[in-house]
Amino acid sequence: MTDLATASQTPAEQELARLIVDSLNIDWIKAEAIDPDAALFGGDLGLDSIDALELALAVSKRYGFQLRSDNPDNKKIFGSLRALAAHIEQHRAA
């Protein structure tokens, strides 16, 4: 894992990266160091299916909508920080 993200994070991605680090207790990486295009699962972060459930719950609490486990697009939605942030921006409660 590099010290700095290879692509810069948008403000929405920065907020989500902080949520990921805080809610999953990933204290070995800084939120701003998460590459927005890198895989969230199976990549450098080492996140697994339990982390996905915890992250979905944290997103639900923070942004006011449910990430459903039966959504056929979950692989794409959770594919990267950028993809998840874009999905949240489209669906978050006002």
C-alpha positions in Angstrom: 0.0 0.0 0.0 1.4 3.4 -0.9 1.4 6.3 1.4 -0.7 8.5 -0.9 -3.6 7.6 -3.1 -2.6 7.4 -6.8 -5.8 9.3 -7.7 -7.1 12.2 -5.6 -10.3 11.7 -3.6 -13.4 13.9 -4.1 -15.0 15.3 -0.9 -17.6 12.6 -0.9 -14.9 9.9 -1.3 -12.9 11.5 1.6 -16.0 11.4 3.8 -16.7 7.8 2.9 -13.0 6.8 3.4 -13.1 8.2 6.9 -16.3 6.2 7.5 -14.6 3.0 6.3 -11.5 3.5 8.4 -13.6 4.5 11.5 -16.4 1.9 11.3 -14.1 -1.0 10.4 -11.3 0.0 12.8 -8.7 0.0 10.1 -6.1 2.0 12.1 -3.1 0.9 9.9 -4.1 3.2 7.0 -5.1 6.8 6.8 -8.4 7.5 5.1 -6.8 9.9 2.6 -4.4 7.1 1.6 -7.1 4.9 0.2 -6.9 4.9 -3.6 -10.4 5.7 -4.8 -10.1 3.3 -7.8 -8.5 0.4 -5.9 -10.6 -2.7 -5.0 -12.2 -2.4 -1.5 -12.4 -6.2 -1.2 -9.7 -8.7 -2.0 -7.2 -5.9 -2.4 -4.7 -4.1 -0.3 -7.3 -3.2 2.4 -8.0 -6.9 3.1 -11.7 -6.4 3.7 -13.9 -9.4 3.8 -17.7 -10.3 3.8 -18.0 -9.4 7.5 -16.5 -6.0 6.7 -19.1 -5.6 3.9 -21.9 -6.1 6.4 -20.4 -3.7 8.9 -19.8 -1.1 6.1 -23.4 -1.5 4.8 -24.7 -0.8 8.3 -22.5 2.2 8.8 -23.6 3.6 5.4 -27.2 3.0 6.3 -26.8 4.9 9.6 -24.8 7.8 8.0 -26.6 8.3 4.7 -30.1 7.1 5.5 -30.7 4.4 3.0 -30.2 0.6 2.9 -27.6 -1.3 0.9 -29.4 -4.6 0.3 -27.5 -7.9 0.4 -29.7 -9.2 -2.5 -28.8 -6.3 -4.9 -27.3 -7.9 -8.0 -25.1 -4.9 -8.5 -23.3 -5.2 -5.1 -20.1 -6.4 -6.7 -20.0 -3.2 -8.8 -21.3 -1.0 -5.9 -18.6 -2.2 -3.5 -16.0 -2.5 -6.2 -14.0 0.6 -5.1 -14.2 3.7 -2.9 -15.2 5.7 -6.0 -18.0 3.3 -7.0 -19.5 3.2 -3.5 -19.3 6.9 -3.1 -21.1 7.4 -6.4 -23.8 5.0 -5.4 -24.3 6.8 -2.1 -24.5 10.2 -3.8 -27.3 8.8 -6.1 -29.3 7.3 -3.2 -28.6 9.2 0.0 -31.5 10.8 1.9 -31.7 14.5 1.6 
